[in-house]
Amino acid sequence: MSGILINVGSSSNDLNGRGRVFNDLTFEYLPIPETSITRKEVPTYAQLGFAHVKYPRKRAHLDPEFQTFTYGHVRRGFGDIERLVGLTRNDVLFFMATLQKEKDWSIYMIGYFRNLEVHDCRELSGKEILSKMSKLFSNNAHMKRVDPSVDVLVKGGQGSKLLEKVFPLAENNDHLALRKPLRKFIHTSTGKKITAGTPWYRWTLCCVRNERLLGLLNLRQPKVQY
């Protein structure tokens, strides 16, 4: 059983910036903007409950979504496609995001999919993707586009969840340093250790101890003792 960590959600480069994390580690998962022509109505940020953002009337690309647990991935590099299409039902897809806390930001785990169903869409046309995948992925943002423009679709099953409180992945005093205990079982997609000062949160990361990480994420108190 293996695990993959993917960065999702709005970033500082997006029009509404990052989502927020609060002192009690509750948070808001802020989606990226929807920039494509759609064939179905998509929600605005205000409709998703984010009326406070700079552009609340802009449309949001809600992906991943945690109602029916679907995720559509477009190639980024860093070994992402190969790792994703290699996931099996017993593997875990973890989602991390950069979140803002007042003037500071850091990297947090926000949720995960279990009991996976993975579809490699690279050889399918847009029409074929809509025809073959629309029923299973009807709630996914890519399926609402005229052209889905998606390389991999992942469906989570029983046990998938959006966390109520985030789990910090970076050291308190350095958001470019993976927490030391996590370095034992989280590494890059090529197996290299994650070094401080690198933009590791943008990469596809691998976890070699899924149950350990899942246990940490689901502790009632996020400040865990290792």
URKA-V510692 format. One record per helix or strand. SS is the DSSP state (alpha for helix, beta for strand). FROM is the first residue (numbers start at 1). TO is the last residue. If there is no record, write none. Layout:
# URKA-V510692
ss;from;to
SS;FROM;TO
SS;FROM;TO
This chain:
# URKA-V510692
ss;from;to
beta;3;7
beta;19;21
beta;27;27
beta;32;33
beta;38;38
beta;44;44
beta;59;61
beta;65;65
beta;70;73
alpha;80;85
beta;92;101
beta;104;113
beta;117;120
alpha;126;133
alpha;141;144
beta;145;145
beta;152;155
beta;161;168
beta;170;171
beta;174;178
alpha;180;184
beta;186;188
alpha;200;202
beta;205;207
alpha;210;217
